[in-house]
Amino acid sequence: ELASAALARWPEFAPALHAKAIAASESGRHDVAAMLWRRVADEAAAHGHSTEEVAALTASAEAELAMGRPSAALATLERAAGVRRHHRADEVLS
């Protein structure tokens, strides 16, 4: 309830997105969880938080696997790997 109220007021409020994604995963609503984790990942990317982005993408891939969508999960994990490679390259070049 609280997460829904926060999202109604601030649609990209990361803690509320996290809470709703976890609740959706735990209640077996994997389609909703995958969508919410992608929103978390997009928000993290927009703010340059690559570790959070990778974690959210991994959670989204887990939800996709739970739905029996291995191709979608693989594409999501490939996106996560690309984020991680880019982040490591930035660390080396800094």
VOKELUM-67127 format. One record per residue: residue in three letters; x, y, z of N, C-alpha, C in turn. Coordinates in steps of 0.001 Angstrom, whole numbers. Atoms other than C-alpha are relative to their C-alpha. Example, Ala and Ser with C-alpha at 12.3 -4.5 7.8 and 13.67 -1.06 7.14 Angstrom:
// residues 2
<atom><type>ALA</type><n_X>890</n_X><n_Y>-1190</n_Y><n_Z>0</n_Z><ca_X>12300</ca_X><ca_Y>-4500</ca_Y><ca_Z>7800</ca_Z><c_X>900</c_X><c_Y>1200</c_Y><c_Z>0</c_Z></atom>
<atom><type>SER</type><n_X>-820</n_X><n_Y>-1190</n_Y><n_Z>-60</n_Z><ca_X>13670</ca_X><ca_Y>-1060</ca_Y><ca_Z>7140</ca_Z><c_X>-770</c_X><c_Y>1090</c_Y><c_Z>730</c_Z></atom>
This chain:
// residues 94
<atom><type>GLU</type><n_X>817</n_X><n_Y>-1200</n_Y><n_Z>0</n_Z><ca_X>0</ca_X><ca_Y>0</ca_Y><ca_Z>0</ca_Z><c_X>863</c_X><c_Y>1267</c_Y><c_Z>0</c_Z></atom>
<atom><type>LEU</type><n_X>-862</n_X><n_Y>-1173</n_Y><n_Z>-110</n_Z><ca_X>2685</ca_X><ca_Y>2491</ca_Y><ca_Z>1019</ca_Z><c_X>808</c_X><c_Y>200</c_Y><c_Z>-1277</c_Z></atom>
<atom><type>ALA</type><n_X>-773</n_X><n_Y>-97</n_Y><n_Z>1236</n_Z><ca_X>4793</ca_X><ca_Y>1693</ca_Y><ca_Z>-2053</ca_Z><c_X>-882</c_X><c_Y>504</c_Y><c_Z>-1134</c_Z></atom>
<atom><type>SER</type><n_X>919</n_X><n_Y>-449</n_Y><n_Z>1057</n_Z><ca_X>1772</ca_X><ca_Y>2157</ca_Y><ca_Z>-4328</ca_Z><c_X>-310</c_X><c_Y>1484</c_Y><c_Z>136</c_Z></atom>
<atom><type>ALA</type><n_X>279</n_X><n_Y>-1423</n_Y><n_Z>-232</n_Z><ca_X>987</ca_X><ca_Y>5509</ca_Y><ca_Z>-2726</ca_Z><c_X>1193</c_X><c_Y>856</c_Y><c_Z>-395</c_Z></atom>
<atom><type>ALA</type><n_X>-1206</n_X><n_Y>-761</n_Y><n_Z>364</n_Z><ca_X>4582</ca_X><ca_Y>6665</ca_Y><ca_Z>-3133</ca_Z><c_X>162</c_X><c_Y>60</c_Y><c_Z>-1511</c_Z></atom>
<atom><type>LEU</type><n_X>-133</n_X><n_Y>13</n_Y><n_Z>1462</n_Z><ca_X>4624</ca_X><ca_Y>5588</ca_Y><ca_Z>-6791</ca_Z><c_X>-1059</c_X><c_Y>858</c_Y><c_Z>-679</c_Z></atom>
<atom><type>ALA</type><n_X>1032</n_X><n_Y>-865</n_Y><n_Z>567</n_Z><ca_X>1359</ca_X><ca_Y>7411</ca_Y><ca_Z>-7437</ca_Z><c_X>458</c_X><c_Y>1452</c_Y><c_Z>14</c_Z></atom>
<atom><type>ARG</type><n_X>-475</n_X><n_Y>-1374</n_Y><n_Z>-122</n_Z><ca_X>3021</ca_X><ca_Y>10589</ca_Y><ca_Z>-6259</ca_Z><c_X>1313</c_X><c_Y>221</c_Y><c_Z>-744</c_Z></atom>
<atom><type>TRP</type><n_X>-1321</n_X><n_Y>-80</n_Y><n_Z>638</n_Z><ca_X>6574</ca_X><ca_Y>9916</ca_Y><ca_Z>-7551</ca_Z><c_X>214</c_X><c_Y>-1285</c_Y><c_Z>-790</c_Z></atom>
<atom><type>PRO</type><n_X>9</n_X><n_Y>1242</n_Y><n_Z>790</n_Z><ca_X>6404</ca_X><ca_Y>7360</ca_Y><ca_Z>-10394</ca_Z><c_X>1344</c_X><c_Y>-735</c_Y><c_Z>-93</c_Z></atom>
<atom><type>GLU</type><n_X>-1297</n_X><n_Y>658</n_Y><n_Z>111</n_Z><ca_X>10144</ca_X><ca_Y>6635</ca_Y><ca_Z>-10418</ca_Z><c_X>736</c_X><c_Y>-71</c_Y><c_Z>1339</c_Z></atom>
<atom><type>PHE</type><n_X>-595</n_X><n_Y>58</n_Y><n_Z>-1331</n_Z><ca_X>10750</ca_X><ca_Y>6523</ca_Y><ca_Z>-6644</ca_Z><c_X>577</c_X><c_Y>-1400</c_Y><c_Z>214</c_Z></atom>
<atom><type>ALA</type><n_X>-684</n_X><n_Y>1295</n_Y><n_Z>11</n_Z><ca_X>13336</ca_X><ca_Y>3729</ca_Y><ca_Z>-6497</ca_Z><c_X>-357</c_X><c_Y>-906</c_Y><c_Z>1176</c_Z></atom>
<atom><type>PRO</type><n_X>352</n_X><n_Y>921</n_Y><n_Z>-1095</n_Z><ca_X>12600</ca_X><ca_Y>2383</ca_Y><ca_Z>-2986</ca_Z><c_X>-1396</c_X><c_Y>-609</c_Y><c_Z>-157</c_Z></atom>
<atom><type>ALA</type><n_X>1344</n_X><n_Y>539</n_Y><n_Z>209</n_Z><ca_X>8921</ca_X><ca_Y>1997</ca_Y><ca_Z>-3852</ca_Z><c_X>-9</c_X><c_Y>-1004</c_Y><c_Z>-1143</c_Z></atom>
<atom><type>LEU</type><n_X>-102</n_X><n_Y>959</n_Y><n_Z>1106</n_Z><ca_X>9764</ca_X><ca_Y>314</ca_Y><ca_Z>-7161</ca_Z><c_X>597</c_X><c_Y>-1315</c_Y><c_Z>496</c_Z></atom>
<atom><type>HIS</type><n_X>-613</n_X><n_Y>1198</n_Y><n_Z>-582</n_Z><ca_X>12023</ca_X><ca_Y>-2105</ca_Y><ca_Z>-5264</ca_Z><c_X>-1031</c_X><c_Y>-797</c_Y><c_Z>803</c_Z></atom>
<atom><type>ALA</type><n_X>967</n_X><n_Y>675</n_Y><n_Z>-866</n_Z><ca_X>9321</ca_X><ca_Y>-2888</ca_Y><ca_Z>-2719</ca_Z><c_X>-1086</c_X><c_Y>-697</c_Y><c_Z>-812</c_Z></atom>
<atom><type>LYS</type><n_X>1055</n_X><n_Y>596</n_Y><n_Z>828</n_Z><ca_X>6672</ca_X><ca_Y>-3501</ca_Y><ca_Z>-5366</ca_Z><c_X>537</c_X><c_Y>-1179</c_Y><c_Z>-803</c_Z></atom>
<atom><type>ALA</type><n_X>-593</n_X><n_Y>1099</n_Y><n_Z>773</n_Z><ca_X>9043</ca_X><ca_Y>-5669</ca_Y><ca_Z>-7445</ca_Z><c_X>196</c_X><c_Y>-1228</c_Y><c_Z>880</c_Z></atom>
<atom><type>ILE</type><n_X>-189</n_X><n_Y>1124</n_Y><n_Z>-923</n_Z><ca_X>9910</ca_X><ca_Y>-7815</ca_Y><ca_Z>-4434</ca_Z><c_X>-1346</c_X><c_Y>-636</c_Y><c_Z>338</c_Z></atom>
<atom><type>ALA</type><n_X>1330</n_X><n_Y>526</n_Y><n_Z>-327</n_Z><ca_X>6243</ca_X><ca_Y>-8157</ca_Y><ca_Z>-3476</ca_Z><c_X>-583</c_X><c_Y>-787</c_Y><c_Z>-1175</c_Z></atom>
<atom><type>ALA</type><n_X>508</n_X><n_Y>696</n_Y><n_Z>1183</n_Z><ca_X>5329</ca_X><ca_Y>-9122</ca_Y><ca_Z>-7033</ca_Z><c_X>709</c_X><c_Y>-1340</c_Y><c_Z>-182</c_Z></atom>
<atom><type>SER</type><n_X>-762</n_X><n_Y>1253</n_Y><n_Z>125</n_Z><ca_X>8110</ca_X><ca_Y>-11732</ca_Y><ca_Z>-7151</ca_Z><c_X>-475</c_X><c_Y>-1020</c_Y><c_Z>1018</c_Z></atom>
<atom><type>GLU</type><n_X>369</n_X><n_Y>917</n_Y><n_Z>-1075</n_Z><ca_X>7135</ca_X><ca_Y>-13234</ca_Y><ca_Z>-3819</ca_Z><c_X>-1420</c_X><c_Y>-531</c_Y><c_Z>-133</c_Z></atom>
<atom><type>SER</type><n_X>1377</n_X><n_Y>469</n_Y><n_Z>168</n_Z><ca_X>3482</ca_X><ca_Y>-13476</ca_Y><ca_Z>-4811</ca_Z><c_X>-212</c_X><c_Y>-726</c_Y><c_Z>-1331</c_Z></atom>
<atom><type>GLY</type><n_X>97</n_X><n_Y>752</n_Y><n_Z>1247</n_Z><ca_X>4279</ca_X><ca_Y>-15193</ca_Y><ca_Z>-8111</ca_Z><c_X>-435</c_X><c_Y>806</c_Y><c_Z>-1204</c_Z></atom>
<atom><type>ARG</type><n_X>375</n_X><n_Y>-860</n_Y><n_Z>1137</n_Z><ca_X>3406</ca_X><ca_Y>-12217</ca_Y><ca_Z>-10320</ca_Z><c_X>1283</c_X><c_Y>404</c_Y><c_Z>-732</c_Z></atom>
<atom><type>HIS</type><n_X>-1314</n_X><n_Y>-192</n_Y><n_Z>602</n_Z><ca_X>6609</ca_X><ca_Y>-12604</ca_Y><ca_Z>-12308</ca_Z><c_X>-9</c_X><c_Y>994</c_Y><c_Z>-1157</c_Z></atom>
<atom><type>ASP</type><n_X>83</n_X><n_Y>-972</n_Y><n_Z>1087</n_Z><ca_X>5403</ca_X><ca_Y>-10539</ca_Y><ca_Z>-15273</ca_Z><c_X>92</c_X><c_Y>1426</c_Y><c_Z>541</c_Z></atom>
<atom><type>VAL</type><n_X>-40</n_X><n_Y>-1327</n_Y><n_Z>-637</n_Z><ca_X>4830</ca_X><ca_Y>-7538</ca_Y><ca_Z>-13010</ca_Z><c_X>1387</c_X><c_Y>246</c_Y><c_Z>584</c_Z></atom>
<atom><type>ALA</type><n_X>-1327</n_X><n_Y>-140</n_Y><n_Z>-597</n_Z><ca_X>8110</ca_X><ca_Y>-8165</ca_Y><ca_Z>-11189</ca_Z><c_X>1043</c_X><c_Y>338</c_Y><c_Z>-1069</c_Z></atom>
<atom><type>ALA</type><n_X>-975</n_X><n_Y>-254</n_Y><n_Z>1072</n_Z><ca_X>10095</ca_X><ca_Y>-8276</ca_Y><ca_Z>-14440</ca_Z><c_X>-106</c_X><c_Y>1440</c_Y><c_Z>-494</c_Z></atom>
<atom><type>MET</type><n_X>211</n_X><n_Y>-1372</n_Y><n_Z>468</n_Z><ca_X>8552</ca_X><ca_Y>-4994</ca_Y><ca_Z>-15594</ca_Z><c_X>516</c_X><c_Y>1008</c_Y><c_Z>1023</c_Z></atom>
<atom><type>LEU</type><n_X>-446</n_X><n_Y>-924</n_Y><n_Z>-1047</n_Z><ca_X>9212</ca_X><ca_Y>-3300</ca_Y><ca_Z>-12257</ca_Z><c_X>1515</c_X><c_Y>-9</c_Y><c_Z>137</c_Z></atom>
<atom><type>TRP</type><n_X>-1471</n_X><n_Y>47</n_Y><n_Z>-79</n_Z><ca_X>12821</ca_X><ca_Y>-4530</ca_Y><ca_Z>-12110</ca_Z><c_X>635</c_X><c_Y>728</c_Y><c_Z>-1174</c_Z></atom>
<atom><type>ARG</type><n_X>-532</n_X><n_Y>-761</n_Y><n_Z>1146</n_Z><ca_X>13365</ca_X><ca_Y>-3122</ca_Y><ca_Z>-15619</ca_Z><c_X>-113</c_X><c_Y>1500</c_Y><c_Z>251</c_Z></atom>
<atom><type>ARG</type><n_X>136</n_X><n_Y>-1425</n_Y><n_Z>-353</n_Z><ca_X>12032</ca_X><ca_Y>230</ca_Y><ca_Z>-14379</ca_Z><c_X>1074</c_X><c_Y>414</c_Y><c_Z>994</c_Z></atom>
<atom><type>VAL</type><n_X>-1080</n_X><n_Y>-281</n_Y><n_Z>-960</n_Z><ca_X>14448</ca_X><ca_Y>61</ca_Y><ca_Z>-11442</ca_Z><c_X>1326</c_X><c_Y>118</c_Y><c_Z>-748</c_Z></atom>
<atom><type>ALA</type><n_X>-1248</n_X><n_Y>-27</n_Y><n_Z>774</n_Z><ca_X>17269</ca_X><ca_Y>-718</ca_Y><ca_Z>-13879</ca_Z><c_X>109</c_X><c_Y>1276</c_Y><c_Z>-830</c_Z></atom>
<atom><type>ASP</type><n_X>-11</n_X><n_Y>-1223</n_Y><n_Z>814</n_Z><ca_X>16306</ca_X><ca_Y>2166</ca_Y><ca_Z>-16166</ca_Z><c_X>263</c_X><c_Y>1234</c_Y><c_Z>851</c_Z></atom>
<atom><type>GLU</type><n_X>-195</n_X><n_Y>-1138</n_Y><n_Z>-906</n_Z><ca_X>16147</ca_X><ca_Y>4577</ca_Y><ca_Z>-13246</ca_Z><c_X>1444</c_X><c_Y>33</c_Y><c_Z>502</c_Z></atom>
<atom><type>ALA</type><n_X>-1395</n_X><n_Y>73</n_Y><n_Z>-448</n_Z><ca_X>19526</ca_X><ca_Y>3372</ca_Y><ca_Z>-11963</ca_Z><c_X>940</c_X><c_Y>456</c_Y><c_Z>-1111</c_Z></atom>
<atom><type>ALA</type><n_X>-836</n_X><n_Y>-393</n_Y><n_Z>1133</n_Z><ca_X>21034</ca_X><ca_Y>3791</ca_Y><ca_Z>-15433</ca_Z><c_X>-47</c_X><c_Y>1514</c_Y><c_Z>-212</c_Z></atom>
<atom><type>ALA</type><n_X>157</n_X><n_Y>-1445</n_Y><n_Z>192</n_Z><ca_X>19653</ca_X><ca_Y>7312</ca_Y><ca_Z>-15688</ca_Z><c_X>813</c_X><c_Y>803</c_Y><c_Z>1007</c_Z></atom>
<atom><type>HIS</type><n_X>-757</n_X><n_Y>-694</n_Y><n_Z>-1041</n_Z><ca_X>21502</ca_X><ca_Y>8192</ca_Y><ca_Z>-12487</ca_Z><c_X>1437</c_X><c_Y>-503</c_Y><c_Z>124</c_Z></atom>
<atom><type>GLY</type><n_X>-1372</n_X><n_Y>479</n_Y><n_Z>8</n_Z><ca_X>24736</ca_X><ca_Y>6366</ca_Y><ca_Z>-13315</ca_Z><c_X>333</c_X><c_Y>-1014</c_Y><c_Z>1076</c_Z></atom>
<atom><type>HIS</type><n_X>-212</n_X><n_Y>1001</n_Y><n_Z>-1053</n_Z><ca_X>24272</ca_X><ca_Y>3640</ca_Y><ca_Z>-10686</ca_Z><c_X>78</c_X><c_Y>-1391</c_Y><c_Z>-643</c_Z></atom>
<atom><type>SER</type><n_X>-116</n_X><n_Y>1233</n_Y><n_Z>778</n_Z><ca_X>25624</ca_X><ca_Y>694</ca_Y><ca_Z>-12657</ca_Z><c_X>-162</c_X><c_Y>-1264</c_Y><c_Z>827</c_Z></atom>
<atom><type>THR</type><n_X>143</n_X><n_Y>1199</n_Y><n_Z>-826</n_Z><ca_X>25796</ca_X><ca_Y>-1782</ca_Y><ca_Z>-9771</ca_Z><c_X>-1470</c_X><c_Y>-290</c_Y><c_Z>267</c_Z></atom>
<atom><type>GLU</type><n_X>1445</n_X><n_Y>168</n_Y><n_Z>-221</n_Z><ca_X>22118</ca_X><ca_Y>-1215</ca_Y><ca_Z>-8965</ca_Z><c_X>-696</c_X><c_Y>-406</c_Y><c_Z>-1295</c_Z></atom>
<atom><type>GLU</type><n_X>587</n_X><n_Y>350</n_Y><n_Z>1297</n_Z><ca_X>21278</ca_X><ca_Y>-1412</ca_Y><ca_Z>-12663</ca_Z><c_X>199</c_X><c_Y>-1491</c_Y><c_Z>-289</c_Z></atom>
<atom><type>VAL</type><n_X>-296</n_X><n_Y>1412</n_Y><n_Z>252</n_Z><ca_X>22995</ca_X><ca_Y>-4804</ca_Y><ca_Z>-12992</ca_Z><c_X>-828</c_X><c_Y>-894</c_Y><c_Z>929</c_Z></atom>
<atom><type>ALA</type><n_X>785</n_X><n_Y>796</n_Y><n_Z>-951</n_Z><ca_X>21275</ca_X><ca_Y>-6126</ca_Y><ca_Z>-9843</ca_Z><c_X>-1467</c_X><c_Y>-64</c_Y><c_Z>-420</c_Z></atom>
<atom><type>ALA</type><n_X>1407</n_X><n_Y>-33</n_Y><n_Z>420</n_Z><ca_X>17852</ca_X><ca_Y>-5028</ca_Y><ca_Z>-11110</ca_Z><c_X>-209</c_X><c_Y>-806</c_Y><c_Z>-1278</c_Z></atom>
<atom><type>LEU</type><n_X>119</n_X><n_Y>792</n_Y><n_Z>1232</n_Z><ca_X>18463</ca_X><ca_Y>-6542</ca_Y><ca_Z>-14538</ca_Z><c_X>81</c_X><c_Y>-1494</c_Y><c_Z>307</c_Z></atom>
<atom><type>THR</type><n_X>-111</n_X><n_Y>1401</n_Y><n_Z>-387</n_Z><ca_X>19503</ca_X><ca_Y>-9811</ca_Y><ca_Z>-12914</ca_Z><c_X>-1313</c_X><c_Y>-483</c_Y><c_Z>613</c_Z></atom>
<atom><type>ALA</type><n_X>1290</n_X><n_Y>353</n_Y><n_Z>-590</n_Z><ca_X>16302</ca_X><ca_Y>-9834</ca_Y><ca_Z>-10859</ca_Z><c_X>-1087</c_X><c_Y>-103</c_Y><c_Z>-1073</c_Z></atom>
<atom><type>SER</type><n_X>963</n_X><n_Y>65</n_Y><n_Z>1097</n_Z><ca_X>14296</ca_X><ca_Y>-9107</ca_Y><ca_Z>-14006</ca_Z><c_X>170</c_X><c_Y>-1296</c_Y><c_Z>-787</c_Z></atom>
<atom><type>ALA</type><n_X>-262</n_X><n_Y>1256</n_Y><n_Z>720</n_Z><ca_X>15973</ca_X><ca_Y>-12042</ca_Y><ca_Z>-15758</ca_Z><c_X>-516</c_X><c_Y>-1200</c_Y><c_Z>790</c_Z></atom>
<atom><type>GLU</type><n_X>529</n_X><n_Y>1093</n_Y><n_Z>-833</n_Z><ca_X>15090</ca_X><ca_Y>-14314</ca_Y><ca_Z>-12827</ca_Z><c_X>-1515</c_X><c_Y>-100</c_Y><c_Z>-140</c_Z></atom>
<atom><type>ALA</type><n_X>1460</n_X><n_Y>-2</n_Y><n_Z>165</n_Z><ca_X>11450</ca_X><ca_Y>-13273</ca_Y><ca_Z>-13153</ca_Z><c_X>-376</c_X><c_Y>-525</c_Y><c_Z>-1379</c_Z></atom>
<atom><type>GLU</type><n_X>275</n_X><n_Y>488</n_Y><n_Z>1353</n_Z><ca_X>11565</ca_X><ca_Y>-13913</ca_Y><ca_Z>-16901</ca_Z><c_X>175</c_X><c_Y>-1516</c_Y><c_Z>-81</c_Z></atom>
<atom><type>LEU</type><n_X>-185</n_X><n_Y>1454</n_Y><n_Z>-41</n_Z><ca_X>12955</ca_X><ca_Y>-17400</ca_Y><ca_Z>-16266</ca_Z><c_X>-1171</c_X><c_Y>-679</c_Y><c_Z>708</c_Z></atom>
<atom><type>ALA</type><n_X>1128</n_X><n_Y>565</n_Y><n_Z>-742</n_Z><ca_X>10185</ca_X><ca_Y>-18037</ca_Y><ca_Z>-13746</ca_Z><c_X>-1262</c_X><c_Y>-61</c_Y><c_Z>-865</c_Z></atom>
<atom><type>MET</type><n_X>1146</n_X><n_Y>-5</n_Y><n_Z>919</n_Z><ca_X>7702</ca_X><ca_Y>-17214</ca_Y><ca_Z>-16524</ca_Z><c_X>218</c_X><c_Y>-954</c_Y><c_Z>-1170</c_Z></atom>
<atom><type>GLY</type><n_X>-293</n_X><n_Y>904</n_Y><n_Z>1108</n_Z><ca_X>9379</ca_X><ca_Y>-19733</ca_Y><ca_Z>-18845</ca_Z><c_X>421</c_X><c_Y>729</c_Y><c_Z>-1258</c_Z></atom>
<atom><type>ARG</type><n_X>-457</n_X><n_Y>-797</n_Y><n_Z>1147</n_Z><ca_X>10922</ca_X><ca_Y>-17080</ca_Y><ca_Z>-21072</ca_Z><c_X>1527</c_X><c_Y>81</c_Y><c_Z>-3</c_Z></atom>
<atom><type>PRO</type><n_X>-1459</n_X><n_Y>-3</n_Y><n_Z>-67</n_Z><ca_X>14596</ca_X><ca_Y>-18107</ca_Y><ca_Z>-21316</ca_Z><c_X>658</c_X><c_Y>953</c_Y><c_Z>-995</c_Z></atom>
<atom><type>SER</type><n_X>-598</n_X><n_Y>-920</n_Y><n_Z>986</n_Z><ca_X>15255</ca_X><ca_Y>-16036</ca_Y><ca_Z>-24460</ca_Z><c_X>-22</c_X><c_Y>1435</c_Y><c_Z>519</c_Z></atom>
<atom><type>ALA</type><n_X>90</n_X><n_Y>-1352</n_Y><n_Z>-576</n_Z><ca_X>14045</ca_X><ca_Y>-12863</ca_Y><ca_Z>-22746</ca_Z><c_X>977</c_X><c_Y>144</c_Y><c_Z>1157</c_Z></atom>
<atom><type>ALA</type><n_X>-942</n_X><n_Y>-46</n_Y><n_Z>-1122</n_Z><ca_X>16074</ca_X><ca_Y>-13722</ca_Y><ca_Z>-19647</ca_Z><c_X>1430</c_X><c_Y>135</c_Y><c_Z>-503</c_Z></atom>
<atom><type>LEU</type><n_X>-1345</n_X><n_Y>-83</n_Y><n_Z>553</n_Z><ca_X>19192</ca_X><ca_Y>-14244</ca_Y><ca_Z>-21742</ca_Z><c_X>287</c_X><c_Y>1401</c_Y><c_Z>-531</c_Z></atom>
<atom><type>ALA</type><n_X>-189</n_X><n_Y>-1362</n_Y><n_Z>515</n_Z><ca_X>18718</ca_X><ca_Y>-10885</ca_Y><ca_Z>-23493</ca_Z><c_X>198</c_X><c_Y>992</c_Y><c_Z>1150</c_Z></atom>
<atom><type>THR</type><n_X>-136</n_X><n_Y>-884</n_Y><n_Z>-1155</n_Z><ca_X>18302</ca_X><ca_Y>-9188</ca_Y><ca_Z>-20111</ca_Z><c_X>1362</c_X><c_Y>-178</c_Y><c_Z>658</c_Z></atom>
<atom><type>LEU</type><n_X>-1317</n_X><n_Y>255</n_Y><n_Z>-586</n_Z><ca_X>21439</ca_X><ca_Y>-10867</ca_Y><ca_Z>-18740</ca_Z><c_X>1123</c_X><c_Y>532</c_Y><c_Z>-893</c_Z></atom>
<atom><type>GLU</type><n_X>-997</n_X><n_Y>-573</n_Y><n_Z>910</n_Z><ca_X>23361</ca_X><ca_Y>-9812</ca_Y><ca_Z>-21852</ca_Z><c_X>75</c_X><c_Y>1514</c_Y><c_Z>178</c_Z></atom>
<atom><type>ARG</type><n_X>5</n_X><n_Y>-1441</n_Y><n_Z>-284</n_Z><ca_X>22286</ca_X><ca_Y>-6227</ca_Y><ca_Z>-21183</ca_Z><c_X>763</c_X><c_Y>278</c_Y><c_Z>1292</c_Z></atom>
<atom><type>ALA</type><n_X>-694</n_X><n_Y>-172</n_Y><n_Z>-1280</n_Z><ca_X>23501</ca_X><ca_Y>-6596</ca_Y><ca_Z>-17586</ca_Z><c_X>1503</c_X><c_Y>-169</c_Y><c_Z>-177</c_Z></atom>
<atom><type>ALA</type><n_X>-1432</n_X><n_Y>220</n_Y><n_Z>239</n_Z><ca_X>26838</ca_X><ca_Y>-7972</ca_Y><ca_Z>-18764</ca_Z><c_X>619</c_X><c_Y>1185</c_Y><c_Z>-725</c_Z></atom>
<atom><type>GLY</type><n_X>-497</n_X><n_Y>-1172</n_Y><n_Z>715</n_Z><ca_X>27221</ca_X><ca_Y>-5046</ca_Y><ca_Z>-21131</ca_Z><c_X>184</c_X><c_Y>1197</c_Y><c_Z>917</c_Z></atom>
<atom><type>VAL</type><n_X>-109</n_X><n_Y>-1085</n_Y><n_Z>-979</n_Z><ca_X>26592</ca_X><ca_Y>-2582</ca_Y><ca_Z>-18305</ca_Z><c_X>1248</c_X><c_Y>-209</c_Y><c_Z>842</c_Z></atom>
<atom><type>ARG</type><n_X>-1140</n_X><n_Y>315</n_Y><n_Z>-865</n_Z><ca_X>29176</ca_X><ca_Y>-4332</ca_Y><ca_Z>-16157</ca_Z><c_X>1315</c_X><c_Y>206</c_Y><c_Z>-749</c_Z></atom>
<atom><type>ARG</type><n_X>-1227</n_X><n_Y>-201</n_Y><n_Z>800</n_Z><ca_X>31779</ca_X><ca_Y>-4366</ca_Y><ca_Z>-18977</ca_Z><c_X>296</c_X><c_Y>1481</c_Y><c_Z>-156</c_Z></atom>
<atom><type>HIS</type><n_X>-176</n_X><n_Y>-1436</n_Y><n_Z>176</n_Z><ca_X>31218</ca_X><ca_Y>-667</ca_Y><ca_Z>-19598</ca_Z><c_X>486</c_X><c_Y>647</c_Y><c_Z>1291</c_Z></atom>
<atom><type>HIS</type><n_X>-388</n_X><n_Y>-547</n_Y><n_Z>-1303</n_Z><ca_X>31507</ca_X><ca_Y>107</ca_Y><ca_Z>-15880</ca_Z><c_X>1458</c_X><c_Y>-329</c_Y><c_Z>302</c_Z></atom>
<atom><type>ARG</type><n_X>-1396</n_X><n_Y>392</n_Y><n_Z>-251</n_Z><ca_X>34773</ca_X><ca_Y>-1848</ca_Y><ca_Z>-15584</ca_Z><c_X>948</c_X><c_Y>775</c_Y><c_Z>-900</c_Z></atom>
<atom><type>ALA</type><n_X>-860</n_X><n_Y>-766</n_Y><n_Z>906</n_Z><ca_X>36195</ca_X><ca_Y>-95</ca_Y><ca_Z>-18635</ca_Z><c_X>173</c_X><c_Y>1423</c_Y><c_Z>515</c_Z></atom>
<atom><type>ASP</type><n_X>-76</n_X><n_Y>-1350</n_Y><n_Z>-566</n_Z><ca_X>35371</ca_X><ca_Y>3265</ca_Y><ca_Z>-17056</ca_Z><c_X>942</c_X><c_Y>35</c_Y><c_Z>1201</c_Z></atom>
<atom><type>GLU</type><n_X>-884</n_X><n_Y>50</n_Y><n_Z>-1169</n_Z><ca_X>37146</ca_X><ca_Y>2190</ca_Y><ca_Z>-13837</ca_Z><c_X>1466</c_X><c_Y>-70</c_Y><c_Z>-420</c_Z></atom>
<atom><type>VAL</type><n_X>-1376</n_X><n_Y>155</n_Y><n_Z>466</n_Z><ca_X>40274</ca_X><ca_Y>1170</ca_Y><ca_Z>-15741</ca_Z><c_X>526</c_X><c_Y>1289</c_Y><c_Z>-603</c_Z></atom>
<atom><type>LEU</type><n_X>-419</n_X><n_Y>-1234</n_Y><n_Z>672</n_Z><ca_X>40351</ca_X><ca_Y>4397</ca_Y><ca_Z>-17737</ca_Z><c_X>68</c_X><c_Y>1189</c_Y><c_Z>922</c_Z></atom>
<atom><type>SER</type><n_X>-6</n_X><n_Y>-1148</n_Y><n_Z>-924</n_Z><ca_X>39863</ca_X><ca_Y>6636</ca_Y><ca_Z>-14705</ca_Z><c_X>1325</c_X><c_Y>137</c_Y><c_Z>697</c_Z></atom>
